[in-house]
């Protein structure tokens, strides 16, 4: 069994979250352009959760 150092796991998870953050930001922008407030609100809630996870990784 191959194990990764904790720092590498955290870096990988952080990178994945940054990618998800970027995707959500682009979706929010599209929802704003389409004047879809309901979708925008849901995406912003998801983004807040992602950002909270990122904050915990950086601690």
C-alpha positions as CSV (number, residue, x, y, z in Angstrom):
1,X,0.0,0.0,0.0
2,X,1.4,3.4,-1.0
3,X,0.6,6.3,1.3
4,X,0.9,10.0,0.5
5,X,2.3,12.4,3.1
6,X,-0.4,14.5,4.8
7,X,1.0,17.7,3.2
8,X,0.5,16.2,-0.3
9,X,-3.1,15.1,0.5
10,X,-3.9,18.5,1.8
11,X,-2.4,20.1,-1.3
12,X,-4.4,17.8,-3.6
13,X,-7.6,18.5,-1.7
14,X,-6.9,22.3,-1.8
15,X,-6.3,22.1,-5.5
16,X,-9.6,20.3,-6.0
17,X,-11.4,22.8,-3.9
18,X,-9.8,25.7,-5.9
19,X,-11.0,24.1,-9.1
20,X,-14.5,23.7,-7.7
21,X,-14.4,27.4,-6.5
22,X,-13.5,28.5,-10.0
23,X,-16.3,26.4,-11.5
24,X,-18.9,27.8,-9.1
25,X,-17.7,31.3,-9.8
26,X,-18.2,30.8,-13.5
27,X,-21.7,29.3,-12.9
28,X,-22.6,32.2,-10.6
29,X,-21.6,34.6,-13.3
30,X,-23.7,32.8,-15.9
31,X,-26.7,32.8,-13.5
32,X,-26.3,36.5,-13.0
33,X,-26.2,37.0,-16.8
34,X,-29.4,34.9,-17.2
35,X,-31.0,36.8,-14.3
36,X,-31.6,33.5,-12.5
37,X,-31.6,34.6,-8.8
38,X,-32.6,31.2,-7.4
39,X,-29.8,29.4,-9.0
40,X,-27.4,32.2,-8.1
41,X,-28.3,31.9,-4.4
42,X,-27.9,28.1,-4.4
43,X,-24.5,28.4,-6.1
44,X,-23.4,31.1,-3.6
45,X,-24.3,28.8,-0.8
46,X,-22.2,26.0,-2.3
47,X,-19.4,28.5,-2.8
48,X,-19.5,29.5,0.8
49,X,-19.2,25.8,1.9
50,X,-16.2,25.3,-0.5
51,X,-14.5,28.4,0.9
52,X,-15.1,27.3,4.4
53,X,-13.4,23.9,3.6
54,X,-10.5,25.8,2.0
55,X,-10.1,27.9,5.2
56,X,-9.8,24.8,7.3
57,X,-7.2,23.3,5.1
58,X,-5.0,26.4,5.3
59,X,-5.1,26.4,9.2
